[in-house]
Amino acid sequence: MAKRALLSVSDKTGLIDFAQALVRAGYELISTGGTAGALRAAGLTVSDISDVTGFPEMLDGRVKTLHPKVHGGLLFLRDNPEHQAQAKAHDIAPIDLVVVNLYPFEQTIAKPDVTLEHAIENIDIGGPSMLRSAAKNYRSVTVITDPADYQIVAEEIAAHGDTTLPTRERLAARVFRTTGYYDALIANYLSQRSPNPEAFPETFAVPLRLAQTLRYGENPHQAAALYGPFSKTFQQLHGKELSYNNLIDITAAVRLIREFRGADPTVAILKHTNPCGVGSAEVLAAAWDKAYATDRQAPFGGIIVVNRPLDPATAHLIAEIFSEVIIAPAFDDDAFALLTKKKNLRLMINGETETPPPRAEIRTAVGDSFLIQGGDADAVSDANWKVVTKRPPTAAESAALLFGWRVVKHLKSNAIVYATTDRTLGVGAGQMSRVDSSRIAVWKAGEAKLSLAGSIIASDAFFPFPDGLLAAADAGATAAIQPGGSVSDPKVIAAADERGMAMVFTGQRHFRH
């Protein structure tokens, strides 16, 4: 009895060549709708699925392959006498190979004007069902979801008369990854349309496609890869392939520069995800001078991000130091020509300003578990800040508090920033003690020969004791911003009043681990 192949695809890439290879190998072809029409147009003999099932396609094609003669032909165990007898009794012939790729749901919902009705009509039912049936019985059935697999299947059939078991097993695994991804897309789309979406549903699926494998992970002995639509937001124009650490740093840089969307021209320099200098000015070159002045050592090998197209004057200044990545909304032609002289320097277009921030943050946890939380992506606002000292901040201090709070939000905890209205002066991050972070920030300012007189201090979490605030006052800070919420708040407020400092509570903490 000739082997039978069932072909039903939306993506017809390579279909005709593959079908011809099957025919040469003695396969009979079964097909549906447009796929059958394409095969016949190529001169191939094809049986309609309705000829196999004895049942017409109906409900606008919603029901055509959901039939025992299809799923029985896929699922019955060829070496099981009972299955053989039942298949014979019900006139069910084996189907030995299935080629199915699914309705283009992902492409459909990506269209800005898509309606719910159109999206629902692009939810494939019969396709995933056939794929799963065939994959479950992979010991006897070859199943293909991707035209990229046509060649190896055709070569094995030509050489051996059938595919090898390892190939069928690999293809079956791909089926369940494919249907899992497909179902996750549908679940997320429908969930997001809900007027009351569940923040944390009972299961959580993230549909991601492999974007690229990476040379290695955080360290050379760790394998790594990038998944998801990174290229929809970022475009690499020049330089070496991005590394795992580059991608982590780019994420941190873009989160930070988002705070300055619509603000004056701003430059931020980051190292190991921490901002080591941020400056704003009327032009980018002046903003660079302010950011770089904060710390002239840490930026070596760092990440630079700007919120304006990069101009030649700023490019000349940046080119004086070694950087790993420069990120901008665009690059002036002359700036691009200058920077591309450094063949390894990665130049990235940031399209993030046109896309919403991620809805959730996901991190691995112990035992192959995952932690999921809402994103800390809301733009900084002073609408709910509360002045808690006798003296309110001046207009200049208020502007500086806003600037410092935008930056400290993006430092590893414990985090301290000394700042003025348009620049960082000293940065301390990632210390076990908040006082130590403040000491580092003061030391950094001293190393840069920057005066902290009249500056503000921003702290990502509350001061647990007055000592941290008093140290800031001794360093020259005249105003402070912090979340508040400590049992020692009254003592900290009293210490601020004693020194004549203004202090604002934001009511919002920004721990970053």
C-alpha positions in Angstrom: 0.0 0.0 0.0 1.4 3.4 -1.0 2.3 5.8 1.8 0.1 8.9 2.2 1.0 12.4 2.9 -1.4 15.1 4.1 -0.4 18.7 3.2 -2.3 21.8 4.4 -0.3 25.0 4.6 -0.7 28.7 4.8 3.0 29.3 3.9 3.5 27.7 0.6 7.3 28.3 0.5 9.0 25.3 -1.1 5.8 23.3 -1.1 5.7 22.3 -4.8 9.3 21.0 -4.8 8.7 19.0 -1.6 5.5 17.6 -2.9 7.2 16.5 -6.1 9.9 14.8 -4.0 7.2 12.9 -2.1 5.5 11.8 -5.4 8.8 10.6 -6.7 9.2 8.5 -3.6 5.8 6.9 -4.2 3.6 8.9 -1.8 -0.1 9.7 -2.5 -1.0 13.3 -1.7 -4.0 14.4 0.3 -4.7 18.1 0.7 -7.2 20.8 1.5 -8.5 24.1 0.0 -5.9 26.4 -1.4 -3.1 24.0 -0.8 -4.8 21.4 -3.0 -5.3 24.1 -5.7 -1.6 25.0 -5.6 -0.6 21.4 -6.0 -2.9 20.7 -8.9 -1.8 23.9 -10.6 1.7 22.4 -10.5 0.4 19.3 -12.3 0.3 17.0 -9.2 -2.4 14.5 -8.5 -4.1 15.3 -5.2 -7.0 13.7 -3.3 -9.3 16.2 -1.5 -9.7 15.7 2.3 -13.4 15.3 1.8 -12.7 12.2 -0.5 -10.8 10.6 2.4 -13.4 11.5 5.1 -16.5 11.1 3.1 -17.6 14.3 4.7 -17.7 17.8 3.0 -15.7 20.8 4.2 -18.2 23.0 6.0 -18.7 26.1 8.2 -16.5 28.2 5.9 -13.7 25.7 6.2 -13.8 25.6 10.0 -14.5 21.8 9.9 -12.6 19.8 7.3 -9.9 17.7 9.0 -11.5 17.1 12.4 -12.6 13.5 11.5 -11.7 10.0 12.7 -10.4 9.0 9.3 -7.8 11.7 9.6 -6.9 11.4 13.3 -7.4 7.7 13.3 -5.0 7.5 10.3 -2.5 9.5 12.3 -2.8 8.0 15.7 -3.3 4.3 15.4 -0.3 2.3 16.5 1.0 0.4 13.6 2.3 -2.5 15.7 -0.8 -2.9 17.9 -3.1 -5.7 16.6 -6.1 -4.2 18.3 -5.5 -0.8 16.7 -4.9 -2.5 13.3 -8.2 -4.4 13.6 -10.2 -1.3 14.6 -8.6 0.8 11.8 -9.5 -2.0 9.3 -13.1 -2.3 10.7 -13.7 1.4 10.2 -11.9 1.7 6.9 -9.2 3.9 8.3 -6.0 4.0 6.3 -2.7 5.2 7.7 -1.4 8.7 7.1 2.4 8.6 7.2 3.4 12.2 6.8 1.8 15.5 7.7 2.8 19.0 6.5 1.0 21.7 8.3 1.8 25.3 9.1 -0.8 27.3 10.9 -3.1 30.2 10.1 -1.0 33.4 10.4 -2.5 34.5 13.7 0.7 36.3 14.8 0.9 38.3 11.6 -2.8 39.1 11.8 -2.7 40.6 15.3 0.4 42.6 14.5 -1.7 44.7 12.1 -2.7 48.0 13.8 -6.3 47.9 12.4 -7.0 44.3 13.1 -10.5 43.5 14.5 -11.3 40.9 17.1 -13.5 39.1 14.5 -10.6 38.9 12.0 -8.2 37.7 14.7 -10.5 35.0 15.8 -11.0 33.7 12.2 -7.2 33.3 12.1 -7.1 30.9 15.1 -6.3 27.6 13.6 -8.1 24.6 15.1 -7.7 21.7 12.7 -4.0 22.4 12.0 -2.8 22.2 15.7 -5.0 19.1 16.1 -3.4 17.3 13.2 0.1 18.3 14.3 -0.4 17.1 17.8 -1.9 13.8 16.6 1.0 13.2 14.2 3.6 14.2 16.8 2.2 12.0 19.5 2.6 9.0 17.1 6.0 10.1 15.8 7.4 6.6 15.9 5.3 6.0 12.8 4.4 9.5 11.4 6.7 12.3 10.1 5.3 15.7 10.9 6.6 19.0 9.5 5.7 22.5 10.6 8.5 24.5 9.0 9.5 24.6 5.3 13.1 24.7 6.6 12.7 20.9 7.3 11.6 19.9 3.8 15.1 19.3 2.6 16.3 16.9 5.3 13.0 15.0 5.2 13.2 14.7 1.4 16.8 13.5 1.5 16.1 10.9 4.1 13.1 9.5 2.2 15.1 9.4 -1.0 17.9 7.6 0.7 16.0 5.2 3.0 12.4 5.2 1.9 11.4 6.9 5.1 12.7 9.3 7.7 14.8 8.2 10.6 13.4 7.9 14.1 15.7 10.6 15.5 14.5 13.0 12.8 10.8 12.2 13.5 11.4 12.7 17.2 13.1 16.1 16.7 10.3 17.2 14.4 7.7 16.0 17.0 9.4 18.2 19.6 9.2 21.1 17.3 5.5 20.5 16.8 4.8 21.0 20.5 7.0 24.0 20.7 5.1 25.5 17.7 1.7 24.8 19.1 2.7 26.0 22.6 3.9 29.2 21.1 0.8 29.6 19.0 -1.6 28.9 21.9 0.4 31.4 24.1 0.0 34.1 21.5 -3.8 33.5 21.4 -4.1 33.4 25.2 -2.1 36.6 25.6 -4.0 38.4 22.9 -7.4 37.5 24.4 -6.2 38.2 27.9 -5.0 41.7 27.0 -8.3 42.5 25.4 -10.2 41.7 28.6 -11.6 44.7 30.3 -10.3 43.3 33.6 -7.2 41.3 32.8 -5.7 39.1 35.5 -2.4 40.4 36.7 -1.2 37.0 37.6 -3.2 34.2 36.0 -2.9 30.6 37.1 -0.5 29.8 34.3 1.9 32.2 32.5 3.2 31.7 29.0 5.6 33.9 27.1 5.6 33.3 23.3 9.2 34.0 22.2 11.1 33.2 19.0 14.8 32.8 18.8 16.3 36.0 17.6 20.0 35.0 17.7 22.4 32.8 19.5 25.2 34.7 21.3 28.9 34.0 21.5 28.5 33.3 25.2 26.6 34.5 28.2 27.7 36.6 31.1 30.9 34.7 31.2 32.7 32.7 28.4 31.7 29.3 30.0 28.0 30.1 29.8 25.9 29.5 26.7 23.4 32.2 25.8 20.8 33.2 23.2 18.4 36.1 22.6 14.7 35.5 22.2 11.9 37.9 21.2 11.3 40.8 18.9 14.5 42.8 19.7 15.0 43.8 16.1 11.6 45.5 16.0 12.9 48.0 18.5 16.6 48.2 18.0 18.7 48.2 14.8 22.4 47.6 14.9 24.1 49.8 12.3 27.8 49.0 12.9 30.2 47.1 15.1 30.8 43.7 16.6 28.0 41.2 17.3 26.1 42.1 20.4 27.1 40.1 23.5 24.9 39.0 26.4 26.3 41.7 28.6 25.8 44.3 25.9 22.1 43.4 25.8 21.8 43.7 29.5 23.4 47.1 29.5 21.3 48.3 26.5 18.2 47.3 28.4 19.3 49.4 31.4 20.4 52.3 29.2 17.1 52.5 27.4 15.1 52.3 30.7 17.1 55.3 31.9 16.9 57.5 28.8 13.1 56.8 28.7 12.9 59.0 31.9 14.2 61.9 29.7 11.7 61.5 26.9 10.7 65.0 25.9 13.3 66.6 28.2 16.3 68.7 27.2 19.1 66.9 25.2 20.4 64.3 27.6 23.4 62.0 27.7 23.8 59.0 30.0 26.8 56.8 30.5 26.4 53.4 32.0 28.7 50.6 33.2 27.5 47.2 34.3 23.9 48.6 34.1 24.6 51.4 36.6 24.5 55.1 35.4 27.9 56.6 36.2 27.1 60.0 34.7 24.0 61.8 33.4 23.8 65.3 32.0 21.2 67.5 30.3 21.8 70.8 28.4 20.6 72.8 25.5 22.8 70.8 23.1 24.1 67.2 23.3 27.8 68.2 23.4 27.3 70.2 26.6 25.2 67.4 28.0 28.1 65.0 27.3 30.5 67.2 29.1 28.3 67.2 32.2 27.7 63.4 32.1 31.4 62.6 31.5 32.6 65.0 34.2 30.8 63.0 36.9 33.3 60.1 36.5 36.1 60.1 34.0 37.3 56.5 34.8 34.2 54.3 34.9 33.0 55.2 31.3 35.9 53.3 29.7 34.2 50.4 28.0 30.8 51.7 28.9 27.4 52.2 27.2 26.4 55.7 26.0 22.8 56.6 25.3 21.3 59.9 24.2 17.7 61.1 23.7 18.5 63.1 20.5 20.0 62.2 17.1 23.8 62.1 17.6 25.5 65.1 16.0 29.1 65.4 14.9 30.2 67.7 17.7 29.1 65.1 20.3 30.4 62.2 18.3 33.9 63.8 18.3 33.8 64.1 22.1 32.6 60.5 22.6 35.2 59.2 20.1 37.9 60.3 22.5 37.2 57.4 24.8 36.7 53.7 24.3 33.0 52.7 24.4 31.2 49.4 23.8 27.9 50.7 22.5 26.3 54.0 21.5 22.5 54.2 21.4 20.6 57.0 19.8 17.3 57.7 18.0 19.4 58.4 14.9 22.9 59.3 13.8 23.9 62.3 11.7 25.8 61.2 8.6 29.0 62.9 9.6 28.8 61.5 13.1 28.2 58.0 11.7 31.2 58.3 9.4 33.4 59.4 12.3 32.3 56.6 14.7 32.4 53.8 12.2 36.1 54.3 12.0 36.1 52.3 15.2 35.3 48.9 13.6 34.2 47.2 16.8 32.1 50.0 18.3 28.5 49.0 18.2 26.1 51.7 17.0 22.4 51.1 17.8 19.3 52.9 16.7 16.8 53.1 19.6 13.2 52.8 18.4 12.0 52.2 22.0 10.5 55.7 22.2 7.9 54.5 19.7 7.0 51.4 21.7 5.4 50.9 25.1 7.6 49.7 27.9 7.3 46.0 28.9 4.2 45.1 31.0 6.1 42.7 33.2 9.6 41.9 34.3 10.7 38.2 34.5 13.7 36.8 36.3 14.8 33.3 37.0 14.6 32.0 40.6 15.8 28.9 42.5 14.9 25.5 41.1 13.9 26.6 37.6 11.3 28.9 39.0 10.5 32.4 37.7 9.7 35.6 39.4 7.2 37.9 37.6 6.4 41.5 38.6 4.9 44.5 37.0 7.4 46.8 35.3 8.8 49.8 37.2 8.4 51.8 34.0 6.1 54.7 34.9 7.7 58.1 34.2 8.8 60.0 37.2 6.2 62.5 38.4 6.2 64.9 41.4 2.4 65.0 41.5 2.2 63.0 44.7 5.4 64.1 46.4 5.1 65.4 49.9 7.3 68.1 51.5 7.9 66.9 55.1 10.4 69.5 56.4 9.7 73.0 57.7 11.4 74.5 54.6 10.1 73.5 51.2 12.5 73.1 48.3 13.3 76.1 46.2 12.4 76.0 42.5 16.0 75.1 41.6 16.1 72.4 44.3 12.8 71.0 43.0 14.2 70.7 39.5 17.3 69.0 40.9 15.3 66.6 43.0 13.3 65.6 39.9 16.6 65.0 38.0 18.2 63.0 40.8 15.1 60.9 41.3 15.0 60.0 37.6 18.5 58.7 37.8 18.6 57.0 41.2 15.6 54.9 40.1 18.0 53.1 37.7 20.9 52.3 40.0 21.5 49.1 41.8 20.4 49.3 45.5 21.5 50.7 47.8 21.6 53.7 45.6 22.6 57.4 46.2 22.8 60.2 43.7 24.0 63.8 44.3 22.8 66.1 41.6 21.9 69.5 40.5 19.1 70.6 38.0 20.8 69.1 35.0 23.6 66.8 36.0 24.8 64.1 38.3 27.7 65.1 40.6 28.3 61.8 42.5 26.9 58.4 42.2 27.1 55.4 44.7 25.4 52.1 44.0 25.1 48.5 44.9 26.5 48.7 48.5 25.3 46.7 51.5 25.0 50.0 53.5 23.3 53.1 52.3 25.9 55.2 54.1 28.6 53.4 52.1 26.8 54.3 48.9 26.7 57.9 50.0 30.4 57.8 50.9 31.3 56.5 47.5 29.2 59.2 45.8 30.9 61.9 47.8 34.3 60.3 47.0 33.5 60.1 43.3 32.5 63.8 43.3 35.8 64.7 45.0 37.8 62.6 42.5 36.0 64.6 39.7 36.7 67.9 41.5 33.0 68.6 41.6 31.6 70.6 44.5 28.5 69.2 46.3 27.7 72.6 47.8 24.0 73.4 47.0 23.4 69.9 45.6 20.5 67.5 46.3 20.8 63.9 47.5 18.4 61.3 46.1 18.0 57.9 47.8 16.2 55.0 46.2 14.8 53.8 49.6 14.3 55.5 53.0 17.1 56.6 55.3 16.8 54.1 58.2 18.7 56.5 60.5 19.6 60.2 60.4 23.3 59.5 59.9 23.0 59.2 56.1 21.1 62.5 55.8 23.6 64.3 58.1 26.5 63.0 56.0 24.8 64.5 52.9 24.4 67.8 54.7 28.0 67.8 55.7 29.0 67.1 52.1 27.0 70.2 51.0 23.5 68.9 50.0 20.7 71.3 50.8 17.7 69.1 49.9 16.9 65.4 49.9 14.4 63.2 48.2 13.5 59.7 49.4 10.5 57.4 49.6 9.9 57.7 53.4 8.3 54.9 55.3 10.9 54.2 58.0 10.0 54.1 61.7 12.9 56.6 62.0 11.2 59.1 59.7 10.5 61.6 62.5 14.2 61.6 63.6 15.4 61.9 60.0 12.9 64.8 59.4 14.1 66.5 62.6 17.7 66.1 61.5 16.9 67.8 58.2 15.1 70.6 59.9 18.1 71.2 62.2 20.4 71.6 59.2 17.8 73.8 57.3 17.4 71.2 54.6 14.3 70.7 52.5 13.1 67.1 52.1 10.5 65.4 50.0 8.9 62.0 50.4 7.9 60.4 47.2 5.9 57.4 48.7 7.5 55.2 46.1 10.6 53.0 46.5 12.8 52.0 43.7 14.8 49.0 44.9 16.8 47.3 42.0 18.5 44.0 42.7 
